[in-house]
Each structure stands twice: as C-alpha cells, then as structure tokens.
C-alpha cells in the first residue's frame, strides 16, 4: 500500500500563487509517475500535471506556463507551484501515484481562487 498526504491548498486572489505538496509513503517503488489532478464541482476530474522518476513532465494546456511540477529525489515528494491563478483553477486538487500497474490517490486539497 501507498499513502499520499497532500498539503498547501487554500484561498488566494486571482493572480496569486500557491504551492501544493504531496508526500508518498509505504510500499514505494523507484519507477513511478506522480502528479496532480483536479475536480471542480459538477465537472470530471482532469489532469493538471505529472512527473516521473526521470523527471519527465506533462502539463494540461490550461496550466502551461503558469504551473510547475517538481520532485524531491529521495523524499518521495512532489510539488506543484501554481502562479497566475485564475478563478477557473478553483477545484479540489488530488495527488496521484502510479507504480507497478497500481494507482493511488490522496484525499484532496481545496484550492479556491476568488477576490
């Protein structure tokens, strides 16, 4: 089993910044993909950004140039730096980890962008 603990959500004004963190623990494998997905009320969960064990990244078009995903090698931690936040970024953000053909999700952290 793998546990994912997220932190860093909150309320921010449009144009502001937040940094989300996700720490994985438990039965960790060295080959993985970790990332962030989000779900707004009434909408489907969607990809935000992912990163794998060699640092290859993937971003949703809507966040390119504003969000940056990174990892801390050896600490099973990923960060999502979110700059230039927009009201449409409001959602619950979920950390996800894929390894050995299994998928794990965090509990989610709320990000609200509002003036």
Residue pairs with C-beta under 8 A, 6 or more apart in sequence:
1 26
1 27
1 104
2 24
2 25
2 26
2 27
2 28
2 97
2 99
2 102
2 104
3 24
3 25
3 26
3 104
4 22
4 23
4 24
4 95
4 96
4 97
4 104
4 105
4 106
4 107
5 22
5 23
5 25
5 106
6 20
6 21
6 22
6 93
6 94
6 95
6 106
6 107
6 108
6 109
7 20
7 21
7 22
7 109
8 18
8 19
8 20
8 21
8 80
8 109
9 18
9 20
9 93
9 109
9 110
9 111
10 18
10 110
10 111
10 112
11 112
11 113
11 114
12 18
12 85
12 111
12 112
12 113
13 113
13 114
13 115
14 85
14 86
14 87
14 113
14 114
14 115
15 84
15 85
16 85
16 113
17 81
17 82
17 83
17 84
17 85
18 82
18 85
18 111
19 79
19 80
19 81
19 82
20 36
20 79
20 80
20 82
20 93
20 95
20 109
20 111
21 77
21 78
21 79
21 80
22 34
22 36
22 77
22 78
22 79
22 80
22 95
22 106
23 75
23 76
23 77
24 34
24 76
24 77
24 97
24 104
25 76
28 76
28 99
29 99
29 100
30 53
31 53
31 99
31 100
32 52
32 53
32 97
32 98
32 99
33 50
33 51
33 52
33 53
33 97
33 98
33 99
34 50
34 51
34 52
34 71
34 78
34 95
34 96
34 97
34 98
35 47
35 48
35 49
35 50
35 51
35 58
35 69
35 78
35 95
35 96
36 48
36 49
36 50
36 69
36 78
36 80
36 93
36 94
36 95
36 96
37 45
37 46
37 47
37 48
37 93
37 94
37 96
38 45
38 46
38 48
38 89
38 91
38 92
38 93
38 94
38 111
39 45
39 46
39 91
39 92
39 94
39 108
40 88
40 90
40 91
40 92
43 91
45 94
46 60
47 58
47 60
48 59
48 60
48 63
48 67
48 80
48 93
49 57
49 58
49 59
49 60
49 63
49 67
49 68
49 69
49 80
50 57
50 58
50 69
50 96
51 57
51 58
51 69
51 70
51 71
51 78
55 71
57 69
59 67
59 69
62 88
63 82
63 89
66 82
66 83
66 84
66 85
67 80
67 81
67 82
67 83
68 80
68 81
68 83
69 78
69 79
69 80
69 81
70 78
70 79
70 81
71 77
71 78
71 79
72 78
72 79
78 95
80 93
82 89
82 111
85 111
85 113
86 113
87 113
87 114
88 113
89 111
89 113
90 111
90 112
90 113
90 114
91 110
91 111
92 108
92 109
92 110
92 111
93 108
93 109
93 110
93 111
94 105
94 106
94 107
94 108
95 105
95 106
96 103
96 104
96 105
96 106
97 103
97 104
98 104
